[in-house]
């Protein structure tokens, strides 16, 4: 149903480097790079970063949630490790949420 997702970022260079590190763990790479935008995907851009340097920081409780599919728990763990290593934060380690 959803073809792609775009998010705005204040620093396209820093955000691009972060997403290079984390998205590579689940098989996504830069497939489009243009002035002010980067598109990540496998064969076509599914996840876009759009430069909006003047945007306000998003509040931690904004409610925004994007879930990306990973084929294995090892890929989830690698994604999490890369995200934390690249400066990301979390609400807890990866794992099943039976609730």
N, CA, C and O atoms as CSV, one atom per row, in Angstrom:
chain,resi,resn,atom,element,x,y,z
A,1,UNK,N,N,0.809,-1.184,0.000
A,1,UNK,CA,C,0.000,0.000,0.000
A,1,UNK,C,C,0.860,1.260,0.000
A,1,UNK,O,O,0.609,2.165,-0.795
A,2,UNK,N,N,1.854,1.343,0.857
A,2,UNK,CA,C,2.711,2.528,0.907
A,2,UNK,C,C,3.897,2.296,-0.014
A,2,UNK,O,O,4.561,1.262,0.064
A,3,UNK,N,N,4.159,3.255,-0.880
A,3,UNK,CA,C,5.263,3.135,-1.829
A,3,UNK,C,C,6.581,3.625,-1.242
A,3,UNK,O,O,7.619,2.991,-1.429
A,4,UNK,N,N,6.543,4.751,-0.532
A,4,UNK,CA,C,7.773,5.281,0.058
A,4,UNK,C,C,7.414,6.216,1.206
A,4,UNK,O,O,6.268,6.637,1.361
A,5,UNK,N,N,8.430,6.525,2.001
A,5,UNK,CA,C,8.303,7.433,3.138
A,5,UNK,C,C,9.385,8.484,3.005
A,5,UNK,O,O,10.526,8.171,2.664
A,6,UNK,N,N,9.026,9.740,3.277
A,6,UNK,CA,C,9.986,10.848,3.269
A,6,UNK,C,C,9.989,11.500,4.640
A,6,UNK,O,O,8.932,11.735,5.226
A,7,UNK,N,N,11.170,11.790,5.147
A,7,UNK,CA,C,11.272,12.529,6.402
A,7,UNK,C,C,12.147,13.753,6.181
A,7,UNK,O,O,13.062,13.739,5.358
A,8,UNK,N,N,11.853,14.810,6.928
A,8,UNK,CA,C,12.695,16.001,6.830
A,8,UNK,C,C,13.820,15.914,7.859
A,8,UNK,O,O,13.640,15.406,8.966
A,9,UNK,N,N,14.987,16.425,7.459
A,9,UNK,CA,C,16.155,16.436,8.342
A,9,UNK,C,C,16.803,17.815,8.269
A,9,UNK,O,O,16.807,18.459,7.220
A,10,UNK,N,N,17.346,18.251,9.389
A,10,UNK,CA,C,17.995,19.562,9.408
A,10,UNK,C,C,19.392,19.517,8.825
A,10,UNK,O,O,19.844,20.499,8.235
A,11,UNK,N,N,20.088,18.396,8.975
A,11,UNK,CA,C,21.460,18.266,8.481
A,11,UNK,C,C,21.517,17.038,7.571
A,11,UNK,O,O,21.639,15.912,8.053
A,12,UNK,N,N,21.428,17.254,6.268
A,12,UNK,CA,C,21.371,16.146,5.318
A,12,UNK,C,C,22.651,15.320,5.338
A,12,UNK,O,O,22.588,14.097,5.217
A,13,UNK,N,N,23.810,15.956,5.488
A,13,UNK,CA,C,25.070,15.223,5.513
A,13,UNK,C,C,25.155,14.278,6.698
A,13,UNK,O,O,25.473,13.099,6.536
A,14,UNK,N,N,24.874,14.791,7.885
A,14,UNK,CA,C,24.935,13.963,9.096
A,14,UNK,C,C,23.863,12.881,9.070
A,14,UNK,O,O,24.119,11.738,9.447
A,15,UNK,N,N,22.684,13.236,8.633
A,15,UNK,CA,C,21.594,12.260,8.577
A,15,UNK,C,C,21.882,11.184,7.539
A,15,UNK,O,O,21.606,10.006,7.769
A,16,UNK,N,N,22.433,11.583,6.402
A,16,UNK,CA,C,22.793,10.614,5.377
A,16,UNK,C,C,23.816,9.619,5.885
A,16,UNK,O,O,23.709,8.422,5.619
A,17,UNK,N,N,24.819,10.112,6.621
A,17,UNK,CA,C,25.840,9.220,7.182
A,17,UNK,C,C,25.225,8.256,8.199
A,17,UNK,O,O,25.569,7.075,8.225
A,18,UNK,N,N,24.317,8.761,9.032
A,18,UNK,CA,C,23.642,7.904,10.016
A,18,UNK,C,C,22.863,6.799,9.308
A,18,UNK,O,O,22.993,5.624,9.649
A,19,UNK,N,N,22.056,7.181,8.326
A,19,UNK,CA,C,21.233,6.186,7.639
A,19,UNK,C,C,22.048,5.266,6.737
A,19,UNK,O,O,21.640,4.128,6.507
A,20,UNK,N,N,23.180,5.721,6.224
A,20,UNK,CA,C,24.091,4.804,5.514
A,20,UNK,C,C,24.469,3.650,6.441
A,20,UNK,O,O,24.437,2.483,6.051
A,21,UNK,N,N,24.828,4.003,7.677
A,21,UNK,CA,C,25.286,3.004,8.645
A,21,UNK,C,C,24.174,2.036,9.029
A,21,UNK,O,O,24.393,0.825,9.063
A,22,UNK,N,N,22.995,2.550,9.314
A,22,UNK,CA,C,21.950,1.662,9.830
A,22,UNK,C,C,21.186,0.933,8.726
A,22,UNK,O,O,20.873,-0.248,8.874
A,23,UNK,N,N,20.886,1.608,7.639
A,23,UNK,CA,C,20.099,0.961,6.589
A,23,UNK,C,C,20.897,-0.097,5.838
A,23,UNK,O,O,20.323,-1.040,5.293
A,24,UNK,N,N,22.211,0.054,5.807
A,24,UNK,CA,C,23.052,-0.951,5.174
A,24,UNK,C,C,22.931,-2.313,5.839
A,24,UNK,O,O,23.134,-3.338,5.189
A,25,UNK,N,N,22.603,-2.336,7.131
A,25,UNK,CA,C,22.478,-3.602,7.856
A,25,UNK,C,C,21.256,-4.400,7.418
A,25,UNK,O,O,21.187,-5.605,7.659
A,26,UNK,N,N,20.284,-3.738,6.774
A,26,UNK,CA,C,19.095,-4.448,6.296
A,26,UNK,C,C,19.007,-4.419,4.766
A,26,UNK,O,O,17.945,-4.639,4.183
A,27,UNK,N,N,20.150,-4.141,4.137
A,27,UNK,CA,C,20.222,-4.271,2.684
A,27,UNK,C,C,19.793,-3.068,1.874
A,27,UNK,O,O,19.609,-3.180,0.662
A,28,UNK,N,N,19.627,-1.914,2.510
A,28,UNK,CA,C,19.264,-0.701,1.781
A,28,UNK,C,C,20.493,0.170,1.581
A,28,UNK,O,O,21.383,0.198,2.430
A,29,UNK,N,N,20.544,0.877,0.466
A,29,UNK,CA,C,21.664,1.762,0.151
A,29,UNK,C,C,21.122,2.993,-0.557
A,29,UNK,O,O,19.959,3.032,-0.959
A,30,UNK,N,N,21.972,3.991,-0.703
A,30,UNK,CA,C,21.592,5.178,-1.469
A,30,UNK,C,C,21.381,4.780,-2.925
A,30,UNK,O,O,22.277,4.225,-3.560
A,31,UNK,N,N,20.213,5.060,-3.439
A,31,UNK,CA,C,19.952,4.790,-4.853
A,31,UNK,C,C,19.689,6.078,-5.628
A,31,UNK,O,O,19.753,6.087,-6.857
A,32,UNK,N,N,19.394,7.166,-4.913
A,32,UNK,CA,C,19.224,8.486,-5.530
A,32,UNK,C,C,19.870,9.513,-4.611
A,32,UNK,O,O,19.617,9.524,-3.406
A,33,UNK,N,N,20.700,10.371,-5.181
A,33,UNK,CA,C,21.267,11.501,-4.444
A,33,UNK,C,C,21.121,12.722,-5.336
A,33,UNK,O,O,21.660,12.767,-6.442
A,34,UNK,N,N,20.388,13.709,-4.842
A,34,UNK,CA,C,20.209,14.971,-5.549
A,34,UNK,C,C,20.400,16.091,-4.535
A,34,UNK,O,O,20.454,15.851,-3.328
A,35,UNK,N,N,20.499,17.289,-5.031
A,35,UNK,CA,C,20.611,18.429,-4.136
A,35,UNK,C,C,19.415,18.439,-3.189
A,35,UNK,O,O,18.266,18.515,-3.624
A,36,UNK,N,N,19.694,18.364,-1.911
A,36,UNK,CA,C,18.648,18.460,-0.900
A,36,UNK,C,C,17.893,17.184,-0.606
A,36,UNK,O,O,16.940,17.214,0.174
A,37,UNK,N,N,18.278,16.055,-1.199
A,37,UNK,CA,C,17.542,14.817,-0.932
A,37,UNK,C,C,18.406,13.586,-1.173
A,37,UNK,O,O,19.291,13.588,-2.029
A,38,UNK,N,N,18.137,12.549,-0.412
A,38,UNK,CA,C,18.775,11.245,-0.575
A,38,UNK,C,C,17.676,10.199,-0.509
A,38,UNK,O,O,16.845,10.221,0.399
A,39,UNK,N,N,17.669,9.285,-1.466
A,39,UNK,CA,C,16.703,8.195,-1.457
A,39,UNK,C,C,17.401,6.865,-1.245
A,39,UNK,O,O,18.345,6.536,-1.963
A,40,UNK,N,N,16.949,6.107,-0.276
A,40,UNK,CA,C,17.512,4.795,0.052
A,40,UNK,C,C,16.557,3.701,-0.384
A,40,UNK,O,O,15.339,3.871,-0.327
A,41,UNK,N,N,17.104,2.589,-0.814
A,41,UNK,CA,C,16.282,1.447,-1.177
A,41,UNK,C,C,17.144,0.294,-1.627
A,41,UNK,O,O,18.360,0.293,-1.436
A,42,UNK,N,N,16.494,-0.698,-2.230
A,42,UNK,CA,C,17.206,-1.833,-2.812
A,42,UNK,C,C,17.297,-1.638,-4.318
A,42,UNK,O,O,18.387,-1.703,-4.886
A,43,UNK,N,N,16.178,-1.402,-4.963
A,43,UNK,CA,C,16.170,-1.164,-6.406
A,43,UNK,C,C,15.597,0.193,-6.764
A,43,UNK,O,O,15.880,0.720,-7.840
A,44,UNK,N,N,14.810,0.756,-5.897
A,44,UNK,CA,C,14.257,2.097,-6.082
A,44,UNK,C,C,14.154,2.750,-4.712
A,44,UNK,O,O,14.144,2.043,-3.704
A,45,UNK,N,N,14.077,4.081,-4.639
A,45,UNK,CA,C,14.056,4.747,-3.336
A,45,UNK,C,C,12.738,4.520,-2.600
A,45,UNK,O,O,11.661,4.861,-3.089
A,46,UNK,N,N,12.858,3.938,-1.422
A,46,UNK,CA,C,11.704,3.670,-0.569
A,46,UNK,C,C,11.683,4.574,0.667
A,46,UNK,O,O,10.630,4.814,1.257
A,47,UNK,N,N,12.861,5.067,1.046
A,47,UNK,CA,C,13.005,5.886,2.245
A,47,UNK,C,C,13.816,7.119,1.877
A,47,UNK,O,O,14.981,7.011,1.495
A,48,UNK,N,N,13.203,8.279,1.991
A,48,UNK,CA,C,13.829,9.534,1.567
A,48,UNK,C,C,14.175,10.416,2.749
A,48,UNK,O,O,13.437,10.487,3.732
A,49,UNK,N,N,15.321,11.095,2.635
A,49,UNK,CA,C,15.687,12.182,3.538
A,49,UNK,C,C,15.616,13.466,2.727
A,49,UNK,O,O,16.203,13.555,1.649
A,50,UNK,N,N,14.905,14.453,3.236
A,50,UNK,CA,C,14.786,15.735,2.556
A,50,UNK,C,C,15.321,16.838,3.455
A,50,UNK,O,O,14.871,16.992,4.591
A,51,UNK,N,N,16.282,17.605,2.949
A,51,UNK,CA,C,16.903,18.674,3.731
A,51,UNK,C,C,15.892,19.770,4.019
A,51,UNK,O,O,15.287,20.335,3.109
A,52,UNK,N,N,15.722,20.056,5.291
A,52,UNK,CA,C,14.904,21.171,5.758
A,52,UNK,C,C,15.666,21.814,6.918
A,52,UNK,O,O,15.283,21.667,8.079
A,53,UNK,N,N,16.758,22.533,6.591
A,53,UNK,CA,C,17.648,23.039,7.644
A,53,UNK,C,C,16.971,23.974,8.637
A,53,UNK,O,O,17.454,24.110,9.762
A,54,UNK,N,N,15.893,24.610,8.272
A,54,UNK,CA,C,15.223,25.531,9.184
A,54,UNK,C,C,14.138,24.904,10.032
A,54,UNK,O,O,13.476,25.601,10.801
A,55,UNK,N,N,13.941,23.598,9.907
A,55,UNK,CA,C,12.859,22.963,10.660
A,55,UNK,C,C,13.212,22.858,12.137
A,55,UNK,O,O,14.379,22.744,12.512
A,56,UNK,N,N,12.187,22.900,12.954
A,56,UNK,CA,C,12.374,22.777,14.399
A,56,UNK,C,C,12.653,21.322,14.749
A,56,UNK,O,O,12.161,20.422,14.068
A,57,UNK,N,N,13.431,21.076,15.793
A,57,UNK,CA,C,13.652,19.691,16.223
A,57,UNK,C,C,12.319,19.045,16.608
A,57,UNK,O,O,11.456,19.697,17.196
A,58,UNK,N,N,12.158,17.786,16.279
A,58,UNK,CA,C,10.946,17.060,16.656
A,58,UNK,C,C,11.004,16.737,18.145
A,58,UNK,O,O,12.045,16.334,18.664
A,59,UNK,N,N,9.898,16.914,18.812
A,59,UNK,CA,C,9.815,16.566,20.232
A,59,UNK,C,C,9.905,15.057,20.391
A,59,UNK,O,O,9.426,14.301,19.546
A,60,UNK,N,N,10.524,14.628,21.485
A,60,UNK,CA,C,10.679,13.195,21.737
A,60,UNK,C,C,9.327,12.487,21.808
A,60,UNK,O,O,9.236,11.295,21.514
A,61,UNK,N,N,8.294,13.200,22.189
A,61,UNK,CA,C,6.973,12.594,22.303
A,61,UNK,C,C,6.064,12.945,21.116
A,61,UNK,O,O,4.843,13.021,21.259
A,62,UNK,N,N,6.676,13.155,19.946
A,62,UNK,CA,C,5.912,13.556,18.758
A,62,UNK,C,C,4.962,12.469,18.271
A,62,UNK,O,O,3.992,12.758,17.571
A,63,UNK,N,N,5.235,11.237,18.632
A,63,UNK,CA,C,4.398,10.128,18.190
A,63,UNK,C,C,4.816,9.535,16.866
A,63,UNK,O,O,4.232,8.549,16.416
A,64,UNK,N,N,5.826,10.123,16.231
A,64,UNK,CA,C,6.287,9.589,14.955
A,64,UNK,C,C,6.947,8.235,15.176
A,64,UNK,O,O,7.775,8.066,16.071
A,65,UNK,N,N,6.565,7.279,14.345
A,65,UNK,CA,C,7.113,5.929,14.453
A,65,UNK,C,C,7.192,5.345,13.049
A,65,UNK,O,O,6.186,5.273,12.343
A,66,UNK,N,N,8.371,4.936,12.653
A,66,UNK,CA,C,8.568,4.286,11.359
A,66,UNK,C,C,9.216,2.942,11.637
A,66,UNK,O,O,10.253,2.868,12.296
A,67,UNK,N,N,8.614,1.902,11.144
A,67,UNK,CA,C,9.136,0.562,11.349
A,67,UNK,C,C,9.660,0.028,10.027
A,67,UNK,O,O,8.953,0.058,9.019
A,68,UNK,N,N,10.878,-0.453,10.024
A,68,UNK,CA,C,11.499,-1.017,8.828
A,68,UNK,C,C,11.605,-2.527,8.983
A,68,UNK,O,O,11.903,-3.026,10.068
A,69,UNK,N,N,11.366,-3.234,7.925
A,69,UNK,CA,C,11.365,-4.689,7.948
A,69,UNK,C,C,12.788,-5.240,7.893
A,69,UNK,O,O,13.616,-4.785,7.104
A,70,UNK,N,N,13.052,-6.220,8.737
A,70,UNK,CA,C,14.325,-6.949,8.717
A,70,UNK,C,C,14.003,-8.437,8.632
A,70,UNK,O,O,13.027,-8.904,9.219
A,71,UNK,N,N,14.825,-9.170,7.903
A,71,UNK,CA,C,14.527,-10.590,7.666
A,71,UNK,C,C,14.857,-11.504,8.848
A,71,UNK,O,O,14.263,-12.573,8.984
A,72,UNK,N,N,15.794,-11.097,9.700
A,72,UNK,CA,C,16.214,-11.963,10.801
A,72,UNK,C,C,16.416,-11.158,12.075
A,72,UNK,O,O,16.558,-9.936,12.035
A,73,UNK,N,N,16.428,-11.854,13.202
A,73,UNK,CA,C,16.731,-11.163,14.461
A,73,UNK,C,C,18.179,-10.683,14.469
A,73,UNK,O,O,18.484,-9.669,15.096
A,74,UNK,N,N,19.077,-11.392,13.784
A,74,UNK,CA,C,20.465,-10.928,13.680
A,74,UNK,C,C,20.528,-9.584,12.961
A,74,UNK,O,O,21.315,-8.717,13.341
A,75,UNK,N,N,19.703,-9.402,11.922
A,75,UNK,CA,C,19.665,-8.126,11.208
A,75,UNK,C,C,19.116,-7.021,12.103
A,75,UNK,O,O,19.591,-5.887,12.053
A,76,UNK,N,N,18.119,-7.345,12.918
A,76,UNK,CA,C,17.581,-6.363,13.872
A,76,UNK,C,C,18.665,-5.950,14.854
A,76,UNK,O,O,18.846,-4.764,15.130
A,77,UNK,N,N,19.383,-6.932,15.380
A,77,UNK,CA,C,20.461,-6.633,16.333
A,77,UNK,C,C,21.554,-5.782,15.691
A,77,UNK,O,O,22.062,-4.849,16.313
A,78,UNK,N,N,21.917,-6.103,14.442
A,78,UNK,CA,C,22.945,-5.325,13.737
A,78,UNK,C,C,22.467,-3.895,13.484
A,78,UNK,O,O,23.241,-2.948,13.627
A,79,UNK,N,N,21.217,-3.738,13.117
A,79,UNK,CA,C,20.627,-2.414,12.900
A,79,UNK,C,C,20.693,-1.605,14.188
A,79,UNK,O,O,21.125,-0.452,14.182
A,80,UNK,N,N,20.269,-2.206,15.286
A,80,UNK,CA,C,20.268,-1.518,16.582
A,80,UNK,C,C,21.683,-1.117,16.989
A,80,UNK,O,O,21.916,0.011,17.424
A,81,UNK,N,N,22.622,-2.044,16.847
A,81,UNK,CA,C,24.013,-1.756,17.202
A,81,UNK,C,C,24.569,-0.614,16.349
A,81,UNK,O,O,25.251,0.272,16.864
A,82,UNK,N,N,24.279,-0.635,15.051
A,82,UNK,CA,C,24.751,0.435,14.163
A,82,UNK,C,C,24.113,1.767,14.531
A,82,UNK,O,O,24.784,2.799,14.524
A,83,UNK,N,N,22.830,1.753,14.851
A,83,UNK,CA,C,22.138,2.997,15.208
A,83,UNK,C,C,22.707,3.606,16.481
A,83,UNK,O,O,22.968,4.808,16.531
A,84,UNK,N,N,22.898,2.797,17.495
A,84,UNK,CA,C,23.467,3.294,18.752
A,84,UNK,C,C,24.899,3.766,18.519
A,84,UNK,O,O,25.301,4.807,19.037
A,85,UNK,N,N,25.663,3.014,17.749
A,85,UNK,CA,C,27.045,3.383,17.446
A,85,UNK,C,C,27.162,4.661,16.642
A,85,UNK,O,O,28.178,5.352,16.711
A,86,UNK,N,N,26.114,4.983,15.869
A,86,UNK,CA,C,26.128,6.194,15.047
A,86,UNK,C,C,25.487,7.386,15.762
A,86,UNK,O,O,25.274,8.436,15.156
A,87,UNK,N,N,25.180,7.218,17.057
A,87,UNK,CA,C,24.654,8.337,17.834
A,87,UNK,C,C,23.172,8.298,18.094
A,87,UNK,O,O,22.622,9.240,18.664
A,88,UNK,N,N,22.507,7.232,17.692
A,88,UNK,CA,C,21.065,7.120,17.932
A,88,UNK,C,C,20.770,6.785,19.384
A,88,UNK,O,O,21.675,6.499,20.167
A,89,UNK,N,N,19.504,6.824,19.728
A,89,UNK,CA,C,19.066,6.447,21.065
A,89,UNK,C,C,17.898,5.483,20.923
A,89,UNK,O,O,17.358,5.313,19.829
A,90,UNK,N,N,17.511,4.860,22.011
A,90,UNK,CA,C,16.421,3.902,21.955
A,90,UNK,C,C,15.566,3.979,23.204
A,90,UNK,O,O,15.879,4.683,24.164
A,91,UNK,N,N,14.487,3.237,23.158
A,91,UNK,CA,C,13.613,3.090,24.328
A,91,UNK,C,C,13.788,1.713,24.940
A,91,UNK,O,O,12.937,1.255,25.703
A,92,UNK,N,N,14.881,1.057,24.612
A,92,UNK,CA,C,15.158,-0.284,25.109
A,92,UNK,C,C,15.754,-1.114,23.983
A,92,UNK,O,O,15.604,-0.772,22.810
A,93,UNK,N,N,16.419,-2.188,24.329
A,93,UNK,CA,C,17.067,-3.017,23.325
A,93,UNK,C,C,16.047,-3.741,22.444
A,93,UNK,O,O,14.877,-3.854,22.809
A,94,UNK,N,N,16.490,-4.225,21.295
A,94,UNK,CA,C,15.571,-4.971,20.441
A,94,UNK,C,C,15.160,-6.279,21.098
A,94,UNK,O,O,15.896,-6.854,21.899
A,95,UNK,N,N,13.982,-6.728,20.743
A,95,UNK,CA,C,13.486,-7.998,21.270
A,95,UNK,C,C,12.005,-8.127,21.000
A,95,UNK,O,O,11.346,-7.166,20.602
A,96,UNK,N,N,11.500,-9.293,21.214
A,96,UNK,CA,C,10.070,-9.525,21.019
A,96,UNK,C,C,9.277,-8.722,22.030
A,96,UNK,O,O,9.688,-8.564,23.180
A,97,UNK,N,N,8.151,-8.223,21.597
A,97,UNK,CA,C,7.251,-7.465,22.475
A,97,UNK,C,C,5.905,-8.194,22.485
A,97,UNK,O,O,4.980,-7.805,21.772
A,98,UNK,N,N,5.800,-9.257,23.301
A,98,UNK,CA,C,4.586,-10.065,23.261
A,98,UNK,C,C,3.337,-9.312,23.716
A,98,UNK,O,O,2.218,-9.730,23.421
A,99,UNK,N,N,3.525,-8.215,24.426
A,99,UNK,CA,C,2.368,-7.460,24.872
A,99,UNK,C,C,1.746,-6.735,23.701
A,99,UNK,O,O,0.748,-6.034,23.868
